[in-house]
Amino acid sequence: MKEIQITCNTKGEVNIDDNARAKGISIALVDEKHIPVARYEFRSEKTSSLTRLLYDANNVRIHFYGDITPSTTYEHTSFND
């Protein structure tokens, strides 16, 4: 599974290569000290037809655009959303 880090308070896109389409993707949302605050996994059946993922990240979670939801989501809850 391909592993990707996304920094808090950013937006952009993740390009999905052949390896990620075949094996899936694990994405960690990391703070300025590179400590994970959320994690998302997309199994290969979710990524097999994708070429990229568009996202918008805040301090605690990532919003993925389009018609895709993570296979697994781990998010810390916060009162400062």
N, C-alpha and C positions, 0 to 999 in steps of 0.2 A: 504494500500500500504506500503510495506516494505521500510524504508528509510536507506540509506547507505551513509557514507562520505568517500571520497577518497582524499588524500592529494596531492597537486601539486607536479609535478616532481617525480612521482612514477610509477611503472608498477607492474602488478600482475593479480590476478583473484578474482572475486566475485562469491562465491558459491550461487546457487539459490536453496532454500529449497521449500517444498510443499506450504507454505504460499505465498512466492514470486511468484511461478508459478500460483497460483490461483488469487492473487490480484494485481500483478505487482510490479515494483520496481521504487523508486525515488532515484537517485544518485546525490549527491552534490559534486562538486569539491571545496575543501576548501584550503585556504592558511595557512601559519604557525600560524596565529591568529585565525584560524577556521572560517574565513569569507568566505561565498560562492562566488565563482567567475564564476561558471557555474552550470547548473542543467540539468539533463536528466531524462526523465520518459519513462519507458517501460510498456505499458499496458499488461494485462494478456495474451492477444492473442499473444504477442511477446515473452513472457517468458514461455508459457505453455509447450514447449518441450525442454527447456534448463536446463542444470545442472550447468553451470558456464558461466561467461562472462570474457574474457581476455581483458585487457586494457593497455594502455600506456598514462599517463597523463603528460602534460607540465604545464606551468604557467597559461594558459587560456582555455584549452579544454582537453577533453579525447577522444582518438581514441579507438574505440571498434573493436576488431578483429573478424573475422568470417563474416557470412552472416546475420548480424543483425544491424539495425539502430534504434535509439530511436524513440518512438512515438512522443515525444515533446523534443525540445532542446532550452535552454536559455543560450546564451554565450555572455559575454561582449566582445566588440571589443577592440583591442589593437594594437598599432603601434609597439609593441615589441614582436610580435609572434616569 
